[in-house]
Amino acid sequence: MKTFSERKGLKPVSEIIQIDSMSEALRNSLWNALDVALWSTGDFIYRDYSEPHIQPLSRSLWFHYFKKPIDSRPDQAHKILAAIREYFFSCQWHEVYDFLEFIVSERKHSTPRLAELLNTFLERELSGYRFVAGHLADVTNREELTMIEEAARDSRFAGVSAHIDRALELYADRENPDYRNSIKESISAVESMARLVSGSEKATLGDALKTIEKNGHLHPALKEGFLKLYGYTSDEQGIRHAMFDEPNLTAADARYFLVSCSSFVNYLKAQIK
């Protein structure tokens, strides 16, 4: 019999949120972004009265990035692009990011919004990296993925794990991500875990945390911090309030709640002897 994750087609979290690999879809999307912003723009490959823009860029690439003799470049612009393309689709995943950083740096004045465009596709394909001030920075690390895996794959607490699994599924849907309901599932995982630890199946999250605190298993500051976070999702303009329009939620919002709630679930589990 297939597991819940197998039925839903979920991969390991480390493959869904890509930090040490790169899917074909992500690599293709990043190349397409370069094509839209650079390769297919006017005067980049063909120019009537002076050299096309690919010539100075390629000289810099061969000199500073590839570190090959400049005179080893192909002699025609379209062949230069073909050589760049061959490298892009054959290099290691981390070398794609090296290459993108170099291109963004080289084009920071002439194509200032290139990093912003690349970030759009990095977010859509759930890369663990984003451009910040011209450099790629981590937005998800290995420790965070481990926390999500632990919360989602613990068979001892099937109901809690199902909420985290569902939150991950909604967040990771590349065609139609549902960040609002992903956040709701993340919060529901904490509610379910808190009720188990407090021994009260019908308690509100606030009451359950108060009971856990009273029993000496939760620091008051930690309790208050999570209740404030919970309150954000419950107020009139918050995520749960069905009578108001949905806020402008992003992948970053859903990822933050997924990581934070997974971490808190794991913390609460540790209180069960």
C-alpha positions in Angstrom: 0.0 0.0 0.0 1.4 3.4 -0.9 2.0 5.9 1.8 0.3 9.3 2.0 3.4 11.0 0.4 3.6 8.5 -2.4 -0.1 8.9 -3.2 0.3 12.7 -3.3 3.5 12.3 -5.4 5.6 14.2 -2.9 9.4 13.9 -3.1 11.8 14.4 -0.2 11.7 18.0 1.0 15.3 18.4 -0.1 14.3 17.7 -3.7 11.1 19.9 -3.6 13.0 22.9 -2.2 16.2 22.8 -4.2 19.3 23.7 -2.3 21.9 21.1 -3.5 20.4 20.3 -6.9 18.7 21.9 -9.9 15.7 20.4 -11.7 15.5 20.5 -15.5 12.5 22.9 -15.1 14.5 25.3 -13.0 17.5 25.3 -15.3 15.3 25.8 -18.4 13.4 28.6 -16.7 16.7 30.4 -15.8 17.9 30.1 -19.4 14.6 31.4 -20.6 15.0 34.4 -18.3 18.4 35.2 -19.8 16.9 34.7 -23.3 14.1 37.3 -22.6 16.4 39.8 -20.9 19.5 39.4 -23.0 19.9 36.9 -25.9 16.8 37.9 -27.8 16.9 41.7 -27.3 17.8 44.1 -30.0 21.5 44.5 -30.9 22.6 41.7 -28.6 23.4 39.1 -31.3 23.0 41.2 -34.5 23.8 44.8 -34.9 24.1 46.9 -38.1 26.8 49.4 -37.5 28.9 48.2 -34.6 29.6 45.0 -32.7 26.7 43.3 -31.0 26.5 43.4 -27.2 27.4 39.7 -26.9 31.0 40.5 -28.0 32.1 42.5 -25.0 30.2 40.3 -22.6 31.8 37.2 -24.2 35.3 38.7 -23.9 34.7 39.2 -20.2 33.3 35.7 -19.9 36.3 34.1 -21.6 38.8 36.2 -19.7 37.4 36.3 -16.2 34.9 33.4 -15.9 35.9 30.6 -18.2 39.6 31.8 -17.9 40.3 30.6 -21.5 42.2 32.4 -24.2 40.0 35.1 -25.6 41.0 34.1 -29.2 39.5 30.7 -28.5 36.0 32.2 -28.8 34.0 31.4 -31.9 34.3 34.0 -34.6 30.6 34.7 -35.0 28.0 36.0 -32.5 25.5 33.2 -32.9 28.3 30.6 -32.4 29.4 32.4 -29.2 25.9 32.1 -27.9 25.8 28.4 -28.9 29.0 27.8 -26.9 27.5 29.7 -23.9 24.4 27.6 -24.1 26.3 24.3 -24.3 28.1 25.3 -21.1 24.9 26.4 -19.3 23.2 23.1 -20.0 26.1 20.8 -19.3 27.7 22.4 -16.2 27.0 21.4 -12.6 24.0 22.9 -10.8 26.2 25.1 -8.6 28.1 26.4 -11.7 24.8 27.6 -13.1 24.5 29.9 -10.1 28.2 31.0 -10.5 27.4 31.8 -14.1 24.3 33.8 -13.2 26.1 35.8 -10.6 28.8 36.7 -13.1 26.2 37.8 -15.8 24.2 39.8 -13.3 27.4 41.6 -12.2 28.4 42.3 -15.8 25.0 43.6 -16.7 24.2 45.5 -13.5 24.1 48.9 -15.3 22.8 47.9 -18.7 20.2 45.3 -17.5 19.5 46.4 -13.9 16.4 44.4 -13.5 17.9 41.1 -14.5 18.3 39.8 -10.9 14.7 40.6 -10.3 13.6 38.6 -13.3 15.7 35.7 -12.3 14.3 35.8 -8.8 10.8 35.4 -10.2 11.8 32.0 -11.6 13.9 31.0 -8.6 10.9 31.5 -6.5 8.5 29.8 -8.9 10.6 26.7 -9.1 11.3 26.6 -5.3 15.1 27.2 -5.5 16.7 27.7 -2.1 18.4 30.8 -3.3 17.6 34.4 -4.3 19.6 37.4 -5.6 20.2 39.9 -2.9 22.3 43.0 -3.8 23.7 41.2 -6.8 24.7 38.0 -5.0 22.8 34.7 -4.5 21.9 34.2 -0.9 20.3 31.2 1.0 16.6 31.5 1.7 16.3 27.9 2.9 19.1 25.8 4.4 19.7 22.2 5.2 18.7 22.5 8.8 15.3 24.0 7.9 14.6 21.1 5.5 15.6 18.6 8.1 13.0 20.2 10.5 10.3 19.9 7.9 11.2 16.3 7.1 11.1 15.4 10.8 7.7 17.0 11.3 6.2 15.5 8.1 7.5 12.0 8.4 6.9 11.1 12.0 4.5 8.2 12.0 3.8 8.4 15.7 1.7 11.5 15.1 -0.1 10.8 11.9 -2.6 13.7 12.2 0.1 16.2 12.8 2.3 14.9 10.0 -0.7 15.0 7.6 -1.1 18.7 8.2 2.6 19.4 7.5 2.5 17.2 4.4 -0.5 19.1 3.2 1.1 22.4 3.9 4.1 21.3 1.9 2.0 20.0 -1.0 0.1 23.3 -1.2 3.3 25.4 -1.0 5.1 23.2 -3.6 2.4 23.1 -6.3 4.2 24.9 -9.1 1.1 25.2 -11.3 -1.3 26.5 -8.7 0.4 27.2 -5.3 -2.1 27.9 -2.4 -0.1 29.9 0.1 -3.2 30.8 2.2 -4.2 27.2 2.9 -0.6 26.1 3.2 -0.2 28.5 6.1 -3.5 27.3 7.6 -2.3 23.7 7.5 1.0 24.7 9.1 -0.8 26.3 12.0 -3.2 23.4 12.3 -0.2 21.1 12.7 0.9 23.1 15.8 -2.7 23.1 17.1 -2.9 19.3 16.8 0.5 18.8 18.4 -0.3 21.2 21.3 -3.5 19.3 22.0 -1.7 16.0 22.2 1.0 17.3 24.5 -1.6 19.1 26.8 -3.8 16.1 26.9 -6.9 18.1 25.9 -8.3 17.2 22.5 -10.7 20.1 22.3 -8.5 22.9 23.7 -7.8 26.0 21.7 -4.2 26.5 20.8 -3.9 29.2 23.5 -5.4 27.0 26.2 -3.2 24.1 25.2 -0.1 26.1 25.3 -1.0 27.5 28.7 -1.4 24.0 30.0 2.0 23.0 28.6 3.5 26.1 30.2 1.9 25.3 33.5 3.3 21.8 33.5 6.8 23.3 33.0 7.3 22.2 29.5 7.2 25.6 27.7 9.0 28.8 28.4 6.5 31.8 28.8 8.4 33.9 26.3 8.2 31.1 23.7 4.5 30.6 24.3 3.8 34.3 23.9 5.9 34.5 20.8 4.0 31.8 19.1 0.6 33.1 20.2 1.4 36.4 18.6 2.3 34.7 15.4 -0.9 32.7 15.7 -2.8 35.9 16.3 -1.5 37.4 13.0 -3.3 34.6 11.2 -6.5 35.0 13.2 -7.2 38.7 13.3 -9.7 40.5 10.9 -7.1 41.1 8.2 -5.4 37.8 8.8 -5.3 34.6 6.8 -8.1 32.7 8.5 -10.7 35.4 8.5 -13.1 34.2 5.7 -15.1 37.4 5.6 -12.3 39.5 4.3 -10.4 39.4 1.0 -7.3 37.3 0.9 -4.1 39.2 1.7 -1.3 39.3 -0.8 0.5 36.2 0.4 3.8 35.1 -1.2 5.9 31.9 -1.3 8.1 33.5 1.4 5.1 33.8 3.8 4.2 30.2 3.3 7.8 29.0 3.6 8.2 31.0 6.8 5.2 29.4 8.4 6.1 25.9 7.2 9.6 26.2 8.7 8.5 27.9 11.9 5.5 25.6 12.6 7.6 22.4 11.8 10.2 23.6 14.2 7.6 24.2 17.0 5.9 20.9 16.3 9.3 19.1 16.8 9.9 21.1 20.0 6.5 20.1 21.4 7.1 16.5 20.5 10.2 16.5 22.7 8.0 17.3 25.7 6.2 14.0 25.4 8.0 11.4 27.7 
